[in-house]
Amino acid sequence: MNDWETPDDVRLSPRERVALLIIEAELRQDRRLVHRMGATPGRSRRHRGAWLPLAFLLLVCASVFTAVVGIRTSDPSLLWCFALLWPLTLLQGLRLLCRATRRRSPSGGGVTPWL
């Protein structure tokens, strides 16, 4: 069965084929519909999913830096920055952990896509 046949082997006329192609082209240009269908043009899911691990790593680095420098200098502003950064870091780590456990393959093995 090719693209132009239905399960009942009914073929589309050339006029119907052109009309169908025009409708499909117009639907592909509707960004909201494309977004709802889950296929964003120009971006893959892997590319979009790379921001969470990157944000987590940056928050970990910033938290460790502010903690170490704040303790060494006894500067209250750096310690307060650490107090604000640490919960955000834990939240992002929890989100990353949830993503890793949710994206497992049905067989239970395999590497998660963000590694």
MIROKE-195964 format. One line per field, with one value per residue (C-alpha): residue number from 1; residue in one letter; x, y, z. Coordinates in steps of 0.1 Angstrom, whole numbers, plus 5000, padded with zeros to 4 digits. Layout:
N
pos: (NUM | ...)
code: (A | ...)
c1: (X | ...)
c2: (Y | ...)
c3: (Z | ...)
//
This chain:
115
pos: (1 | 2 | 3 | 4 | 5 | 6 | 7 | 8 | 9 | 10 | 11 | 12 | 13 | 14 | 15 | 16 | 17 | 18 | 19 | 20 | 21 | 22 | 23 | 24 | 25 | 26 | 27 | 28 | 29 | 30 | 31 | 32 | 33 | 34 | 35 | 36 | 37 | 38 | 39 | 40 | 41 | 42 | 43 | 44 | 45 | 46 | 47 | 48 | 49 | 50 | 51 | 52 | 53 | 54 | 55 | 56 | 57 | 58 | 59 | 60 | 61 | 62 | 63 | 64 | 65 | 66 | 67 | 68 | 69 | 70 | 71 | 72 | 73 | 74 | 75 | 76 | 77 | 78 | 79 | 80 | 81 | 82 | 83 | 84 | 85 | 86 | 87 | 88 | 89 | 90 | 91 | 92 | 93 | 94 | 95 | 96 | 97 | 98 | 99 | 100 | 101 | 102 | 103 | 104 | 105 | 106 | 107 | 108 | 109 | 110 | 111 | 112 | 113 | 114 | 115)
code: (M | N | D | W | E | T | P | D | D | V | R | L | S | P | R | E | R | V | A | L | L | I | I | E | A | E | L | R | Q | D | R | R | L | V | H | R | M | G | A | T | P | G | R | S | R | R | H | R | G | A | W | L | P | L | A | F | L | L | L | V | C | A | S | V | F | T | A | V | V | G | I | R | T | S | D | P | S | L | L | W | C | F | A | L | L | W | P | L | T | L | L | Q | G | L | R | L | L | C | R | A | T | R | R | R | S | P | S | G | G | G | V | T | P | W | L)
c1: (5000 | 5015 | 5007 | 4978 | 4959 | 4934 | 4930 | 4901 | 4924 | 4905 | 4928 | 4927 | 4922 | 4950 | 4928 | 4922 | 4960 | 4968 | 4941 | 4955 | 4991 | 4979 | 4961 | 4991 | 5015 | 4992 | 4990 | 5028 | 5030 | 5008 | 5033 | 5008 | 4996 | 5031 | 5040 | 5009 | 5018 | 5052 | 5074 | 5090 | 5107 | 5144 | 5148 | 5150 | 5139 | 5176 | 5186 | 5159 | 5166 | 5202 | 5194 | 5184 | 5217 | 5236 | 5216 | 5221 | 5259 | 5261 | 5240 | 5263 | 5294 | 5279 | 5267 | 5301 | 5319 | 5297 | 5299 | 5337 | 5343 | 5316 | 5331 | 5367 | 5359 | 5330 | 5311 | 5274 | 5263 | 5281 | 5265 | 5231 | 5238 | 5246 | 5214 | 5194 | 5213 | 5213 | 5175 | 5174 | 5203 | 5184 | 5152 | 5171 | 5188 | 5154 | 5140 | 5170 | 5166 | 5129 | 5137 | 5163 | 5139 | 5110 | 5129 | 5140 | 5134 | 5107 | 5134 | 5148 | 5183 | 5200 | 5216 | 5194 | 5195 | 5210 | 5243)
c2: (5000 | 5033 | 5069 | 5073 | 5041 | 5035 | 5002 | 4994 | 5000 | 5032 | 5056 | 5094 | 5113 | 5137 | 5167 | 5152 | 5145 | 5181 | 5193 | 5170 | 5182 | 5219 | 5211 | 5193 | 5222 | 5247 | 5226 | 5223 | 5261 | 5264 | 5266 | 5261 | 5229 | 5216 | 5224 | 5205 | 5176 | 5174 | 5180 | 5214 | 5223 | 5230 | 5216 | 5180 | 5168 | 5159 | 5195 | 5209 | 5184 | 5195 | 5226 | 5208 | 5190 | 5221 | 5243 | 5217 | 5216 | 5254 | 5256 | 5230 | 5250 | 5283 | 5267 | 5252 | 5284 | 5306 | 5281 | 5278 | 5315 | 5325 | 5302 | 5313 | 5350 | 5349 | 5372 | 5371 | 5381 | 5351 | 5328 | 5342 | 5336 | 5300 | 5298 | 5309 | 5288 | 5255 | 5249 | 5257 | 5232 | 5205 | 5212 | 5209 | 5178 | 5163 | 5172 | 5156 | 5124 | 5122 | 5127 | 5099 | 5074 | 5083 | 5079 | 5044 | 5020 | 4993 | 4966 | 4985 | 4989 | 5014 | 5048 | 5078 | 5104 | 5132 | 5114)
c3: (5000 | 4990 | 5001 | 4978 | 4985 | 5013 | 5030 | 5005 | 4975 | 4966 | 4947 | 4949 | 4917 | 4907 | 4917 | 4952 | 4955 | 4948 | 4972 | 4999 | 4993 | 4997 | 5029 | 5043 | 5034 | 5051 | 5082 | 5084 | 5085 | 5115 | 5143 | 5172 | 5155 | 5149 | 5185 | 5198 | 5176 | 5193 | 5162 | 5164 | 5132 | 5134 | 5169 | 5181 | 5215 | 5223 | 5217 | 5238 | 5266 | 5269 | 5289 | 5321 | 5327 | 5317 | 5341 | 5369 | 5363 | 5363 | 5395 | 5412 | 5403 | 5414 | 5447 | 5455 | 5446 | 5468 | 5497 | 5496 | 5491 | 5516 | 5543 | 5536 | 5537 | 5562 | 5539 | 5547 | 5512 | 5497 | 5523 | 5515 | 5478 | 5486 | 5507 | 5476 | 5451 | 5470 | 5469 | 5432 | 5427 | 5446 | 5426 | 5393 | 5404 | 5414 | 5380 | 5363 | 5383 | 5375 | 5338 | 5339 | 5355 | 5333 | 5300 | 5305 | 5277 | 5282 | 5285 | 5315 | 5301 | 5280 | 5284 | 5290 | 5261 | 5282 | 5290)
//
